[in-house]
């Protein structure tokens, strides 16, 4: 198989029409700023083997929008079927609004 690995940012977590716990992601180097959020792909999320894995039994992913994640495309260079295998810790930069309001 020709899997293509990636780093990405989680964009949405609540809109999965199939209610499978998938997340919308923006993949670095694949989905530029010219692609609107609505057109981004949903990614399946790998969960621990202790999670059941069928018919709503088990765990749900708990990633938040803005989380950095790592994964791979199971369709290789087509880059249409992403799988997230984990998150990468990072420090977010405050927005201009947070800076001007004195928030931390």
NUFI-650183 format. One line per field, with one value per residue: residue in one letter; x, y, z of N, C-alpha, C, O in turn. Coordinates in Angstrom, 3 decimals. Example, Ala and Ser with C-alpha at 12.3 -4.5 7.8 and 13.67 -1.06 7.14 Angstrom:
BEGIN
type = c(a/s)
n_xx = c(13.190/12.850)
n_yy = c(-5.690/-2.250)
n_zz = c(7.800/7.080)
ca_xx = c(12.300/13.670)
ca_yy = c(-4.500/-1.060)
ca_zz = c(7.800/7.140)
c_xx = c(13.200/12.900)
c_yy = c(-3.300/0.030)
c_zz = c(7.800/7.870)
o_xx = c(14.236/13.409)
o_yy = c(-3.319/1.138)
o_zz = c(8.465/8.039)
***
This chain:
BEGIN
type = c(x/x/x/x/x/x/x/x/x/x/x/x/x/x/x/x/x/x/x/x/x/x/x/x/x/x/x/x/x/x/x/x/x/x/x/x/x/x/x/x/x/x/x/x/x/x/x/x/x/x/x/x/x/x/x/x/x/x/x/x/x/x/x/x/x/x/x/x/x/x/x/x/x/x/x/x/x/x/x/x/x/x/x/x/x/x/x/x/x/x/x/x/x/x/x/x/x/x/x/x/x/x/x/x)
n_xx = c(0.836/0.374/0.680/0.202/1.597/0.635/0.516/-1.938/-4.642/-7.331/-10.529/-13.368/-15.610/-18.170/-19.982/-20.292/-22.032/-22.650/-22.391/-20.150/-18.061/-16.098/-13.709/-13.348/-10.614/-7.786/-5.257/-1.808/-0.041/-1.701/-4.417/-4.984/-5.428/-7.295/-9.288/-12.445/-13.829/-16.106/-15.607/-13.602/-12.179/-13.721/-12.176/-11.505/-10.980/-8.506/-8.997/-8.344/-7.861/-9.399/-11.828/-14.204/-15.420/-17.659/-21.033/-21.675/-20.629/-18.305/-15.638/-15.435/-13.796/-11.969/-10.910/-10.285/-11.394/-8.770/-6.809/-3.709/-2.917/-1.820/-1.534/-2.559/-3.201/-5.344/-5.760/-3.499/-1.783/-4.101/-5.340/-7.855/-9.045/-8.627/-7.017/-6.823/-4.312/-3.390/-2.755/-0.751/1.034/0.817/1.362/-0.979/-1.152/-2.120/-5.069/-5.457/-7.573/-7.656/-5.221/-5.538/-7.653/-6.539/-6.632/-5.501)
n_yy = c(-1.191/2.284/4.507/7.845/9.962/12.558/15.831/17.697/20.046/20.009/20.950/20.874/19.176/18.323/17.949/15.582/13.858/11.162/10.432/9.137/9.836/11.059/13.585/16.864/17.867/19.982/19.473/19.924/21.319/20.120/20.949/24.045/27.583/28.355/26.512/26.063/25.513/23.857/22.156/20.466/17.239/14.558/12.805/9.519/8.302/6.650/4.498/3.127/-0.445/-1.370/-0.221/-1.339/-0.775/-1.075/-0.475/1.786/1.083/1.619/3.989/7.560/9.904/12.582/14.966/18.463/21.393/22.960/21.357/19.694/17.107/13.824/11.587/9.441/9.029/6.657/6.207/6.958/9.064/10.282/11.546/11.661/10.059/10.285/9.127/9.579/9.120/10.018/12.732/15.733/17.418/20.955/24.531/26.987/30.075/33.193/34.976/38.156/39.526/38.389/39.275/42.094/42.344/41.565/38.958/35.676)
n_zz = c(0.000/-0.597/1.522/2.595/4.828/7.235/8.837/10.570/11.238/13.445/12.507/12.755/14.998/15.500/13.395/11.934/9.581/9.575/12.145/13.321/14.865/13.454/12.414/11.028/9.107/8.345/6.273/6.416/3.717/1.871/1.996/1.335/2.188/0.357/0.268/1.500/4.794/4.710/2.593/3.379/4.217/6.127/8.728/9.736/13.045/14.791/17.479/20.789/21.131/23.151/22.993/21.915/19.233/17.474/16.418/18.104/20.553/23.064/22.960/22.237/20.075/21.580/20.649/20.172/18.340/16.598/17.570/16.956/14.779/13.718/10.984/8.288/4.766/3.502/0.887/-0.405/-2.656/-3.602/-1.547/-0.152/1.782/4.869/7.881/11.280/13.651/16.039/18.395/18.531/20.929/21.388/21.592/21.434/19.661/20.967/19.865/18.140/19.315/21.883/22.866/22.885/24.663/26.977/27.797/28.759)
ca_xx = c(0.000/1.101/0.068/0.840/1.386/0.394/0.172/-3.145/-5.337/-8.753/-11.354/-14.703/-15.770/-19.574/-20.880/-20.217/-23.396/-22.839/-22.265/-19.154/-16.952/-15.066/-13.396/-12.897/-9.232/-7.077/-3.955/-0.700/0.495/-2.712/-5.602/-4.572/-6.432/-8.303/-10.336/-13.317/-14.000/-17.177/-15.087/-12.546/-12.636/-13.864/-11.169/-11.748/-10.028/-8.151/-9.207/-7.707/-8.546/-10.295/-13.001/-15.384/-15.249/-18.804/-22.406/-21.774/-20.065/-16.925/-15.213/-15.505/-12.630/-12.172/-10.105/-10.948/-10.976/-7.464/-5.827/-2.817/-2.975/-0.981/-2.248/-2.171/-4.278/-5.336/-5.805/-2.224/-1.681/-5.412/-5.549/-9.277/-9.511/-7.664/-7.145/-6.043/-3.822/-3.052/-2.582/0.588/0.913/1.321/0.900/-1.638/-0.821/-3.357/-5.573/-5.317/-8.615/-7.233/-4.113/-6.030/-8.542/-5.755/-6.854/-4.324)
ca_yy = c(0.000/3.540/5.443/9.148/10.488/13.994/16.608/18.454/20.755/19.661/22.130/20.671/17.879/18.038/17.950/14.334/13.456/9.738/10.292/8.092/10.386/11.584/14.997/17.557/18.297/20.714/18.824/20.783/21.041/19.545/21.808/25.434/28.551/28.538/25.503/26.443/24.449/22.938/21.217/19.639/15.859/13.976/11.782/8.500/8.428/5.366/4.445/1.938/-1.719/-1.612/0.605/-1.979/-0.632/-1.319/-0.150/2.746/0.549/2.014/5.365/8.551/10.782/13.797/16.062/19.762/22.216/23.576/20.328/19.239/15.655/13.134/10.456/9.036/8.830/5.260/6.165/7.457/10.396/10.878/12.419/11.844/9.198/10.416/8.429/10.232/8.105/10.614/14.180/16.224/18.576/22.231/25.733/27.877/31.491/33.945/35.816/39.590/39.909/37.984/40.139/43.446/42.277/41.208/37.568/34.815)
ca_zz = c(0.000/-0.674/2.449/2.645/6.183/7.285/10.018/10.245/12.303/13.549/12.225/13.321/15.653/15.811/12.236/11.176/9.236/9.866/13.600/13.565/15.623/12.555/12.581/9.825/9.281/7.295/6.211/6.000/2.396/0.984/2.014/1.535/2.631/-0.687/0.445/2.614/5.789/4.302/1.595/3.951/4.438/7.458/8.976/10.751/14.142/15.376/18.920/21.376/20.908/24.285/22.790/21.332/17.794/16.598/16.817/19.190/21.794/23.287/23.200/21.178/20.098/22.374/20.136/20.099/17.201/16.805/17.935/15.899/14.732/12.745/10.419/6.939/3.796/3.092/-0.574/-0.922/-3.248/-3.878/-0.375/0.100/2.863/5.968/9.153/12.339/14.584/17.329/18.459/18.829/21.822/20.880/22.277/20.479/19.739/21.225/18.782/18.370/20.265/23.210/23.276/23.175/25.816/28.152/28.177/28.642)
c_xx = c(0.875/0.419/0.873/0.551/1.231/0.355/-1.012/-3.661/-6.801/-9.561/-12.721/-14.789/-17.232/-20.483/-20.873/-21.622/-23.679/-22.720/-21.324/-17.983/-15.825/-14.866/-12.993/-11.500/-8.747/-5.641/-2.906/-0.189/-0.489/-3.914/-5.186/-5.722/-7.536/-9.428/-11.155/-13.534/-15.037/-16.677/-13.969/-13.065/-12.862/-12.812/-11.681/-10.676/-9.780/-8.308/-8.534/-8.525/-9.476/-11.632/-14.209/-15.348/-16.435/-20.096/-22.522/-21.246/-18.641/-16.746/-15.466/-14.241/-12.945/-11.281/-10.939/-10.542/-9.674/-6.398/-4.981/-2.820/-2.052/-1.766/-1.726/-3.419/-4.232/-5.427/-4.564/-2.309/-3.011/-5.822/-7.018/-9.803/-8.518/-8.046/-6.262/-5.621/-3.410/-2.947/-1.147/0.439/1.479/0.753/0.293/-1.205/-2.116/-3.757/-5.341/-6.354/-8.254/-6.120/-4.630/-6.967/-7.803/-6.001/-5.558/-4.639)
c_yy = c(1.247/4.574/6.714/9.753/12.003/14.516/17.460/19.177/20.336/20.952/22.018/19.283/17.452/17.825/16.662/13.829/11.979/9.429/9.139/8.590/10.890/13.069/15.584/18.070/19.100/20.200/19.798/20.347/20.431/20.472/23.229/26.312/28.762/27.508/25.867/25.241/23.412/21.879/20.318/18.233/15.536/12.881/10.797/8.657/7.049/5.468/3.192/0.674/-2.087/-0.909/-0.052/-1.968/-0.950/-0.843/0.753/2.253/1.045/3.501/6.256/9.386/12.060/14.946/17.335/20.484/22.946/22.579/19.979/17.719/15.112/11.930/10.102/8.948/7.382/5.110/6.808/8.868/11.023/11.814/12.701/11.043/9.235/9.597/9.151/9.161/8.695/12.121/14.513/17.439/19.831/23.366/26.640/29.314/32.253/34.788/37.282/40.075/39.547/38.886/41.508/43.461/41.911/39.795/36.782/33.610)
c_zz = c(0.000/0.219/2.482/4.011/6.152/8.714/9.623/11.475/12.281/13.403/12.894/13.941/15.779/14.612/11.424/10.858/9.518/11.350/13.986/14.410/14.745/12.818/11.233/10.075/8.079/7.324/5.675/4.619/1.420/0.865/2.356/1.986/1.603/-0.598/1.684/3.525/5.361/3.319/2.126/4.228/5.908/7.581/10.014/11.810/14.727/16.895/19.482/21.126/22.051/24.102/22.167/19.822/16.912/17.250/18.038/20.518/21.924/23.458/21.985/21.224/20.872/21.922/20.069/18.829/17.543/17.204/16.720/15.936/13.648/12.238/9.051/6.064/3.349/1.578/-1.189/-1.476/-3.640/-2.749/-0.089/1.294/4.026/7.199/10.155/13.336/15.935/17.245/18.852/19.735/21.163/21.716/21.226/20.717/20.001/20.016/19.128/19.377/21.694/23.734/23.679/24.389/27.091/28.632/28.052/27.807)
o_xx = c(1.982/-0.332/2.101/-0.605/1.631/0.185/-1.102/-3.193/-7.432/-9.301/-13.179/-14.141/-17.497/-21.666/-21.405/-22.340/-24.837/-22.927/-21.638/-17.025/-14.717/-15.739/-12.383/-11.221/-9.224/-4.900/-3.088/0.061/-0.154/-4.378/-5.051/-6.850/-8.598/-10.422/-10.614/-13.436/-14.867/-17.272/-13.446/-14.262/-12.278/-12.588/-12.224/-9.569/-10.720/-7.813/-8.191/-9.739/-10.262/-12.491/-15.189/-15.256/-16.263/-20.223/-23.362/-21.400/-17.849/-17.595/-15.680/-13.662/-14.069/-10.932/-12.160/-9.467/-9.512/-5.210/-5.473/-2.735/-1.575/-2.557/-0.591/-4.538/-3.199/-5.202/-4.573/-2.849/-3.042/-6.567/-7.392/-10.902/-7.677/-9.222/-5.068/-6.451/-3.113/-3.038/-0.431/-0.221/2.494/-0.215/0.949/-0.926/-3.118/-2.911/-5.061/-6.058/-8.519/-6.091/-4.213/-7.068/-8.386/-5.625/-4.641/-3.771)
o_yy = c(1.246/5.419/6.674/10.032/12.660/13.758/17.907/18.960/20.311/21.933/22.967/18.341/16.305/17.542/16.647/13.413/11.594/8.289/8.302/7.854/11.125/13.733/14.910/18.644/18.928/20.455/20.413/19.165/20.240/20.750/23.579/25.846/29.289/27.621/25.965/24.094/22.220/20.806/19.488/18.050/16.150/12.120/11.193/9.101/6.354/6.408/2.287/0.736/-3.026/-0.995/0.645/-3.021/-1.088/-0.816/0.521/2.941/0.907/4.185/5.780/9.567/12.559/15.810/17.279/20.226/23.476/22.901/19.970/17.118/15.846/11.333/10.422/8.811/6.917/4.025/7.166/9.763/12.205/12.768/13.842/11.320/8.347/9.405/9.322/8.387/7.952/12.709/13.691/18.405/19.776/23.185/27.018/29.711/31.998/35.251/37.612/40.937/40.317/39.219/42.042/44.479/41.943/39.450/37.176/32.763)
o_zz = c(0.538/-0.268/2.404/4.331/5.191/9.669/8.480/12.592/11.224/14.100/13.530/13.486/16.137/14.798/10.315/11.767/9.681/11.766/14.832/14.645/15.228/13.376/10.404/11.128/6.958/8.273/4.624/4.383/0.251/-0.241/3.529/2.148/1.934/-1.316/2.785/3.088/5.621/3.225/1.382/4.452/6.801/6.640/11.045/11.504/15.114/17.516/18.722/20.933/21.928/24.979/21.904/19.191/15.701/18.474/18.908/21.527/20.992/24.028/20.871/22.296/20.819/22.726/19.925/18.288/18.642/17.185/15.592/17.007/12.783/12.968/8.700/6.558/2.868/1.042/-2.367/-0.827/-3.983/-2.971/0.185/1.774/4.164/7.509/9.909/13.814/16.870/16.167/19.424/19.352/20.469/22.455/20.256/21.849/19.334/19.251/20.280/20.203/22.617/24.919/24.707/25.074/28.175/29.753/27.332/27.593)
***
